[in-house]
Amino acid sequence: MSDIADYFLAHARSATRKARRMRRDTPSRGRQRVVARVYHLLAREAAYASNVEHLDDFRAARRLERQIGSG
């Protein structure tokens, strides 16, 4: 597994923990879980493909996570 895959997996774990801390009845929790799934998917794909290809997807997931945190 490459370093970037480990990096994505760490973000997936962090996002999952953040979602678990949120109240169940908030829509933000569902969005945070989606972000965690995206990070996990990126980690799995980064283990097999070129690392540079996933940077745009990672940036989009980070943008969404920041919007969830501020909203």
C-alpha positions in Angstrom: 0.0 0.0 0.0 1.4 3.4 -0.9 1.7 6.4 1.4 -1.2 8.2 -0.3 -3.5 5.2 0.3 -2.5 5.3 4.0 -3.2 9.0 4.0 -6.7 8.5 2.5 -7.4 5.7 5.0 -6.5 8.0 7.9 -8.9 10.6 6.6 -11.6 7.9 6.2 -11.2 6.8 9.8 -11.2 10.4 11.0 -14.4 11.2 9.1 -16.1 8.1 10.4 -15.2 9.0 14.0 -16.5 12.5 13.3 -19.8 11.1 12.0 -20.2 8.9 15.0 -19.9 11.8 17.3 -22.7 13.7 15.5 -26.3 13.5 16.6 -28.3 10.9 14.7 -31.1 13.2 13.5 -28.9 15.7 11.7 -28.6 15.6 7.9 -24.9 16.5 8.4 -24.2 13.1 9.8 -25.3 11.4 6.7 -23.2 13.7 4.6 -20.2 13.1 6.8 -20.7 9.4 6.4 -20.7 9.8 2.6 -17.4 11.8 2.9 -15.9 8.9 4.9 -17.0 6.4 2.2 -15.4 8.6 -0.5 -12.1 8.7 1.5 -12.3 4.9 1.9 -12.9 4.4 -1.8 -10.0 6.7 -2.7 -7.8 4.7 -0.3 -8.7 1.4 -2.0 -8.2 2.9 -5.5 -4.9 4.6 -4.6 -3.5 1.2 -3.6 -3.8 0.0 -7.2 -3.7 3.1 -9.4 -1.5 6.2 -9.9 -1.7 8.5 -6.9 -1.9 11.8 -8.9 -5.2 10.8 -10.4 -7.0 10.9 -7.1 -6.0 14.4 -6.0 -9.0 16.1 -7.5 -11.4 13.7 -5.9 -9.6 14.2 -2.6 -9.9 17.9 -2.9 -13.6 17.7 -3.6 -14.1 15.5 -0.6 -12.2 17.9 1.6 -14.2 20.8 0.3 -17.5 19.0 1.2 -16.2 18.1 4.6 -15.3 21.7 5.3 -18.8 22.7 4.2 -20.4 20.2 6.6 -18.2 21.4 9.5 -19.1 25.1 9.0 -22.8 24.5 8.2 
